Amino acid sequence: MRFALSSTMDSVSKVEAAAEKFAAEAGLDEDERFRTTMAVREAAVNAVLHGNDYDPDKQITVSFENNGKDLVIKISDQGKGLDPDTLPDPLAPDNLLRGTGRGIFLIRSFMDEVHFRQLHPGTELTLVKHLAAAQKTT
C-alpha cells in the first residue's frame, strides 16, 4: 500500500489509522501494534512539521509492506533534508524538560530498524519491525 498526502495534521491521522490497521492485519499483539503505530505517527508528524514545514503544497509519501519476515514502512517528505546525527540527545540533562525532540528517539526505541535516506529534496525514513521478534513477545 502506498499513498501521498498533503502536509496537514489530518494526513497524520490518516497515516496513523493505516498503520494501526496494517499492524493488526500482520498479527502484531496489542503492545507491538501500539509501538509500531506510535513510531509511524511520530515519523509522519516529523515529515509534516519539520520536513515540509507544515506546507500543505508539499506532500508526504507513505508506503506499507509486509514481506513475511518484516513490516517495512517508509515515510518521506519534500523538505530540506535531515541529518539524524545532528539531532540533540533527548536524554541529555539540558534537554529533559524540552517539549520537543523525542520523536526520533521514540521511533528508534519502538522499531527494530530505522534508516534515513536523503532524497534531495527531502528525507525518507524507513521503519522496520521484525515479525519473528514481535511474535516471540506474544
C-alpha positions, 0 to 999 in steps of 0.5 A, a space after each residue: 500500500 502506498 499513498 501521498 498526502 498533503 502536509 496537514 495534521 489530518 494526513 497524520 491521522 490518516 497515516 496513523 489509522 493505516 498503520 494501526 490497521 496494517 499492524 493488526 492485519 500482520 498479527 502484531 499483539 496489542 503492545 507491538 501494534 501500539 509501538 509500531 503505530 506510535 513510531 509511524 505517527 511520530 515519523 509522519 508528524 516529523 515529515 509534516 512539521 519539520 520536513 515540509 514545514 507544515 506546507 500543505 503544497 508539499 506532500 508526504 509519501 507513505 508506503 506499507 509492506 509486509 514481506 513475511 519476515 518484516 513490516 517495512 514502512 517508509 515515510 518521506 517528505 519534500 523538505 530540506 533534508 535531515 541529518 539524524 546525527 545532528 539531532 540533540 540527545 533527548 536524554 541529555 540533562 539540558 534537554 529533559 524538560 524540552 517539549 520537543 525532540 523525542 520523536 526520533 528517539 521514540 521511533 528508534 526505541 519502538 522499531 527494530 530498524 530505522 534508516 534515513 535516506 536523503 532524497 534531495 529534496 527531502 528525507 525518507 525514513 524507513 521503519 522496520 519491525 521484525 515479525 519473528 521478534 514481535 511474535 516471540 513477545 506474544 
